[in-house]
Amino acid sequence: MSTYLTILGFNSAIPTINSSPTAQLLEIEERHFLIDCGEGTQVQLRKAKARFSKINHIFISHLHGDHCFGLPGLIASFRLLGRDIPLHVYGPKGIKKMMETIFQITETHRGFEVVYHELDKDYSEKIYEDNRVEVYTIPLDHRIYCNGYLFKEKPKDRHLNMKEIAKYSEIETCDYHNIKAGKDVVLSDGYVLKNEVLTLEPAAPVSYAFCSDTRYLESVLPIIKNVTVLYHESTFLHDLKEMADYTGHSTALEAATIAQKAEVGKLILGHFSNRYADLTVFTDEARNVFPNTFLPKALESVKI
């Protein structure tokens, strides 16, 4: 089962005719996670032909408008579309007050439960887990409290080696679950069939790290070590490092350095300042340090 990332928006601050603020849709193990929700996110979701009803968990990195101003409208649309199951929203402390104030003043009636998971820790913590996926926070260094998010598949079951299993009539369909879970099979004569004979190695679990607005921060390295794909903001080129530090952002060179030191598989840059008309300057700078660096393409689904 493949994991796909659809980048709905990737520019910083102000929406433009051709680009939208930060928002991403991660499809992992049949879960649909929305990451950040800048202005116009629901329009981008429609363009991406995403099913709104599949989105049950939304992760907001911080409460700057270009990362959360699309959330009230999206939740209002959920109601109009007849949603009746809970929606879980993860974000900084204060997000519940912000959202509930908007709904109260505008007299927006939801018709379904919104469960807020407010975050205030300065260390990485597990905030979501089911039988297939785990999600951890990645504490960042921005002008206000901010987290990135790490999404990890749990180790998969081994694959059945049907060619080998077919040799033994005693092995029945009801045994398959235990075999996939790694158990040996004991035949009626006491002979033990080792699991590694009856199964094949599963696909390696994938992981995705989303590092939203942040200054260069090496404390993220042990959290994101060896992730399959890293998204890291790169608002400026390195000649504007002083401005990046002042505004709480990173340069393309710094994002690439994080990717190199964390030994990630692939780096996607984003959150570009509108001062840059040609975005290839970001990959030009980053690839000098980390060659496997790419620019995002709006609405393109990237396999992780």
C-alpha positions as CSV (number, residue, x, y, z in Angstrom):
1,M,0.0,0.0,0.0
2,S,1.7,3.2,-1.1
3,T,2.0,6.5,0.7
4,Y,1.4,9.8,-1.1
5,L,1.9,13.4,-0.3
6,T,-0.1,16.1,-2.1
7,I,1.3,19.6,-1.6
8,L,-1.7,21.9,-1.8
9,G,0.2,25.1,-1.1
10,F,3.8,26.0,-0.4
11,N,4.4,29.8,-0.5
12,S,4.9,32.0,2.5
13,A,2.6,34.7,3.9
14,I,0.5,36.0,1.1
15,P,-1.5,33.9,-1.4
16,T,-0.9,34.7,-5.1
17,I,-2.6,34.0,-8.3
18,N,-0.4,31.0,-8.9
19,S,0.3,29.7,-5.4
20,S,-1.3,29.1,-2.0
21,P,-0.1,29.2,1.6
22,T,1.1,26.0,3.4
23,A,-1.2,23.0,3.3
24,Q,-0.5,19.3,2.6
25,L,-2.5,16.1,2.4
26,L,-0.7,13.0,3.5
27,E,-2.3,9.6,2.5
28,I,-0.6,6.9,4.6
29,E,-2.0,3.5,5.3
30,E,-5.5,4.6,4.2
31,R,-5.4,7.5,6.6
32,H,-5.8,11.0,5.2
33,F,-4.0,13.6,7.3
34,L,-4.2,17.3,6.5
35,I,-1.1,19.2,7.6
36,D,-1.6,22.9,8.0
37,C,-4.5,24.8,6.5
38,G,-3.6,28.1,5.0
39,E,-6.1,30.3,3.2
40,G,-7.8,28.6,0.3
41,T,-7.0,25.1,1.4
42,Q,-10.4,23.7,0.7
43,V,-10.3,25.0,-2.9
44,Q,-7.0,23.2,-3.3
45,L,-8.5,20.1,-1.9
46,R,-11.2,20.2,-4.4
47,K,-8.7,20.7,-7.2
48,A,-6.8,17.7,-5.9
49,K,-10.1,15.7,-6.0
50,A,-9.6,14.9,-2.3
51,R,-12.6,13.3,-0.4
52,F,-13.4,15.7,2.5
53,S,-15.1,12.9,4.4
54,K,-11.8,11.0,4.6
55,I,-10.1,13.8,6.5
56,N,-10.5,13.0,10.2
57,H,-7.2,14.5,11.6
58,I,-5.8,17.9,11.0
59,F,-2.3,19.0,12.2
60,I,-1.6,22.7,12.5
61,S,2.0,23.7,13.1
62,H,1.4,27.2,14.5
63,L,-1.1,30.0,14.6
64,H,0.3,32.4,12.0
65,G,-2.4,33.0,9.4
66,D,-0.7,31.5,6.4
67,H,-0.9,28.1,8.2
68,C,-4.3,28.2,9.8
69,F,-6.7,30.8,8.3
70,G,-8.2,28.2,6.0
71,L,-9.4,26.1,9.0
72,P,-12.6,27.9,10.0
73,G,-13.9,27.8,6.4
74,L,-13.0,24.1,6.0
75,I,-14.8,23.1,9.2
76,A,-17.8,25.2,8.1
77,S,-17.9,23.4,4.8
78,F,-17.7,20.0,6.6
79,R,-21.0,20.9,8.3
80,L,-22.6,21.9,5.0
81,L,-21.5,18.6,3.5
82,G,-23.3,16.7,6.2
83,R,-20.4,15.6,8.3
84,D,-21.5,13.8,11.5
85,I,-18.4,12.2,12.8
86,P,-15.7,13.8,15.1
87,L,-12.9,15.8,13.6
88,H,-9.6,15.9,15.5
89,V,-7.5,19.1,15.4
90,Y,-3.9,19.1,16.7
91,G,-2.2,22.5,17.2
92,P,-0.7,24.9,19.7
93,K,-2.4,25.9,22.9
94,G,-4.9,28.6,22.0
95,I,-6.2,27.0,18.8
96,K,-9.5,26.0,20.5
97,K,-10.1,29.5,21.8
98,M,-9.4,30.9,18.4
99,M,-11.7,28.6,16.5
100,E,-14.5,28.6,19.1
101,T,-14.5,32.4,19.2
102,I,-14.8,32.5,15.4
103,F,-17.7,30.1,15.4
104,Q,-19.5,31.9,18.2
105,I,-19.2,35.4,16.7
106,T,-20.2,34.1,13.2
107,E,-22.9,31.9,14.6
108,T,-21.4,28.9,12.8
109,H,-23.1,25.7,13.9
110,R,-21.0,22.7,13.3
111,G,-23.4,19.7,13.8
112,F,-20.4,17.5,14.7
113,E,-17.8,17.3,17.4
114,V,-14.4,19.0,17.0
115,V,-11.9,17.5,19.3
116,Y,-8.9,19.8,20.0
117,H,-5.5,18.4,21.0
118,E,-3.7,21.4,22.3
119,L,0.1,21.2,22.3
120,D,2.5,23.1,24.5
121,K,5.6,20.9,25.1
122,D,9.1,21.8,24.1
123,Y,10.1,18.2,23.5
124,S,8.9,15.6,20.9
125,E,5.9,13.6,22.0
126,K,3.7,11.0,20.4
127,I,0.3,12.6,19.8
128,Y,-1.4,10.0,17.6
129,E,-1.2,6.2,17.3
130,D,-3.3,3.5,15.8
131,N,-2.4,-0.1,14.6
132,R,-0.6,1.2,11.5
133,V,0.6,4.8,12.1
134,E,2.3,6.9,14.7
135,V,2.6,10.7,14.7
136,Y,5.1,12.7,16.8
137,T,5.7,16.4,17.2
138,I,8.9,18.1,16.1
139,P,9.6,21.2,18.3
140,L,10.8,24.1,16.1
141,D,12.2,27.5,16.7
142,H,10.0,30.2,15.2
143,R,8.7,33.6,16.4
144,I,5.8,31.9,18.2
145,Y,5.3,28.3,19.5
146,C,5.6,26.0,16.5
147,N,5.8,22.2,15.8
148,G,6.6,20.1,12.9
149,Y,5.2,16.6,12.6
150,L,6.7,13.2,12.0
151,F,4.5,10.5,10.5
152,K,5.7,6.9,10.7
153,E,4.3,3.7,9.4
154,K,4.6,0.8,11.9
155,P,6.5,-2.2,10.7
156,K,4.5,-4.2,8.3
157,D,3.6,-7.9,8.5
158,R,5.7,-10.3,6.5
159,H,4.5,-11.5,3.1
160,L,3.3,-15.0,2.6
161,N,5.5,-17.2,0.4
162,M,2.7,-19.0,-1.2
163,K,5.0,-21.1,-3.4
164,E,6.5,-22.6,-0.2
165,I,3.3,-22.8,1.7
166,A,1.6,-24.8,-1.1
167,K,4.0,-27.7,-0.3
168,Y,2.3,-28.4,3.0
169,S,-1.3,-29.5,3.0
170,E,-1.5,-29.1,6.7
171,I,-1.2,-25.3,6.5
172,E,-4.7,-23.9,6.2
173,T,-6.0,-20.4,5.4
174,C,-6.7,-19.8,9.1
175,D,-3.0,-20.2,9.8
176,Y,-2.0,-17.3,7.5
177,H,-2.6,-14.5,10.1
178,N,-0.1,-16.1,12.5
179,I,2.4,-16.8,9.8
180,K,2.3,-13.2,8.6
181,A,2.7,-12.1,12.2
182,G,6.0,-14.0,12.3
183,K,5.1,-17.3,14.0
184,D,6.5,-20.7,13.0
185,V,4.3,-23.6,12.0
186,V,4.5,-27.0,13.8
187,L,3.4,-29.9,11.7
188,S,1.6,-33.0,13.0
189,D,4.8,-35.0,13.1
190,G,6.5,-32.3,15.2
191,Y,8.6,-30.8,12.5
192,V,8.9,-27.0,12.8
193,L,8.6,-24.9,9.7
194,K,10.6,-21.7,10.3
195,N,8.8,-18.5,9.6
196,E,11.5,-17.2,7.4
197,V,10.9,-20.1,5.0
198,L,7.2,-19.5,4.8
199,T,7.4,-15.7,4.4
200,L,9.1,-13.0,2.5
201,E,10.5,-9.7,3.9
202,P,7.9,-6.9,4.1
203,A,8.4,-3.6,2.5
204,A,10.3,-1.2,4.8
205,P,8.0,1.2,6.6
206,V,8.1,4.7,5.3
207,S,8.2,8.0,7.3
208,Y,7.6,11.6,6.5
209,A,8.8,14.7,8.4
210,F,7.2,18.1,8.0
211,C,9.3,20.9,9.4
212,S,7.3,24.1,9.2
213,D,8.5,27.6,10.0
214,T,11.8,27.4,11.9
215,R,15.3,28.8,12.3
216,Y,18.1,26.4,11.7
217,L,17.7,23.9,14.5
218,E,20.0,20.8,14.9
219,S,17.8,19.5,17.8
220,V,15.5,18.1,15.2
221,L,18.2,15.7,13.8
222,P,17.6,12.7,16.2
223,I,13.8,13.0,15.6
224,I,13.9,13.0,11.8
225,K,17.0,10.7,11.4
226,N,16.7,8.6,8.3
227,V,13.2,9.6,7.4
228,T,12.1,8.7,3.9
229,V,11.1,12.2,2.9
230,L,11.7,15.5,4.7
231,Y,9.8,18.7,3.9
232,H,11.7,21.7,5.3
233,E,10.9,25.3,5.0
234,S,13.5,27.5,3.1
235,T,12.0,31.0,3.0
236,F,15.3,32.7,1.9
237,L,18.5,32.0,0.2
238,H,21.6,32.0,2.3
239,D,22.7,35.5,1.4
240,L,19.7,36.6,3.5
241,K,20.6,34.5,6.5
242,E,20.5,37.5,8.8
243,M,16.9,38.1,7.8
244,A,16.0,34.5,8.1
245,D,17.3,34.4,11.7
246,Y,15.4,37.6,12.5
247,T,12.1,36.4,11.1
248,G,12.4,32.9,12.5
249,H,13.1,31.1,9.2
250,S,15.7,29.0,7.4
251,T,17.6,29.3,4.2
252,A,17.8,26.7,1.4
253,L,21.4,25.9,2.4
254,E,20.3,25.3,6.0
255,A,17.5,23.1,5.0
256,A,19.9,21.0,2.9
257,T,22.3,20.8,5.8
258,I,19.6,19.5,8.1
259,A,18.7,16.9,5.4
260,Q,22.4,15.9,5.0
261,K,23.0,15.5,8.7
262,A,19.8,13.6,9.3
263,E,20.6,11.3,6.4
264,V,17.1,11.6,5.0
265,G,16.1,10.0,1.7
266,K,14.7,13.0,-0.1
267,L,14.3,16.7,0.7
268,I,11.4,18.9,-0.5
269,L,11.8,22.6,0.0
270,G,9.0,25.1,0.6
271,H,7.6,28.3,2.2
272,F,9.4,30.5,-0.3
273,S,9.4,34.3,0.1
274,N,7.5,36.1,-2.6
275,R,10.6,38.1,-3.4
276,Y,11.8,35.2,-5.6
277,A,10.3,34.8,-9.0
278,D,12.4,31.9,-10.1
279,L,12.3,29.1,-7.5
280,T,15.1,27.1,-9.1
281,V,17.5,29.2,-7.2
282,F,16.5,27.3,-4.1
283,T,17.4,23.9,-5.5
284,D,20.6,25.4,-7.0
285,E,21.7,26.4,-3.5
286,A,20.5,23.3,-1.7
287,R,21.8,20.7,-4.0
288,N,25.4,21.8,-3.4
289,V,24.9,20.2,0.1
290,F,22.2,17.7,-0.5
291,P,21.8,16.6,-4.1
292,N,18.4,14.8,-3.7
293,T,16.5,18.1,-3.2
294,F,13.4,19.0,-5.0
295,L,10.9,21.8,-5.4
296,P,7.2,21.2,-4.7
297,K,4.6,21.2,-7.4
298,A,1.2,22.3,-6.4
299,L,-1.4,19.5,-6.5
300,E,1.2,16.9,-7.5
301,S,1.0,13.6,-5.6
302,V,4.5,12.5,-4.6
303,K,5.0,8.8,-3.7
304,I,6.9,8.5,-0.4
